[in-house]
Amino acid sequence: MIQVSGIFKMFRSGRGKVFALKEISFSVEKGSSLILAGKSGSGKTTLLNCIGGLEKPEKGNVICAGEQIHSLSGKALSRFQRRRIGFVFQSGNLLSYLNVMENIEFPMALNEIKGKRRHGRVSELLDAVGLAGAGSAMPFELSAGETQRVAFARAIAHSPSILLADEPTANLDSENGRQLINLMFSLSRESGCTMVVATHDAEIIHPAPHKLFLKDGQIEDAI
């Protein structure tokens, strides 16, 4: 489902060129989950962004669901992201002017999923993430854990092929973090979604079956 080949990513700073990623190569099978582990600054988020098409590498290829995404036009890449990828960001990034139900509906509206099908999917997801009855709540009324649950529900609402999550438990306490990650793994398995999670949270890293450890923009170890 995901094939990363020889990725280099460079940034320019006052100190000159900084290589965030150096010749990264790996693959993720369809329906499986991979943890990108490493300390802050190891390149996890940059790698996740390159996989999702949010950043473009200087060198190398990323193939997702059969598409060489960095060769797509801007319009085609946006369409691919909208239809095939779900993103979960560290801070949730819910739209503050939409309520919980409207936030979850948003990617379905973009994909022209309408009527009973859309409303049924929202109800199903709210129940699955333990927030049935919270559809009318505004983002500011939610706890950090609830915010991330809504963000996850929104990310999988349109049934993407690939789910990318960047430090989803970083702002949560241990119990909420554990509940969220168990929920993510469970629902992703049920839907057959391929998931990649970037984290430095040991409670996520330790039990995960597939792990890629990054250090200074390079693969240090793979399990």
Secondary structure as UniProt FT lines:
FT   STRAND          2..13
FT   TURN            14..15
FT   STRAND          16..28
FT   TURN            30..31
FT   STRAND          33..37
FT   TURN            40..41
FT   HELIX           44..51
FT   TURN            52..53
FT   STRAND          59..64
FT   TURN            65..66
FT   STRAND          67..68
FT   HELIX           69..71
FT   HELIX           74..84
FT   STRAND          85..88
FT   TURN            90..91
FT   TURN            96..97
FT   HELIX           100..110
FT   TURN            111..112
FT   HELIX           115..128
FT   TURN            129..130
FT   TURN            132..133
FT   TURN            135..136
FT   HELIX           139..141
FT   HELIX           144..156
FT   TURN            157..158
FT   STRAND          162..166
FT   TURN            168..171
FT   HELIX           174..191
FT   STRAND          194..199
FT   HELIX           202..205
FT   TURN            206..207
FT   STRAND          211..215
FT   TURN            216..217
FT   STRAND          218..222
//
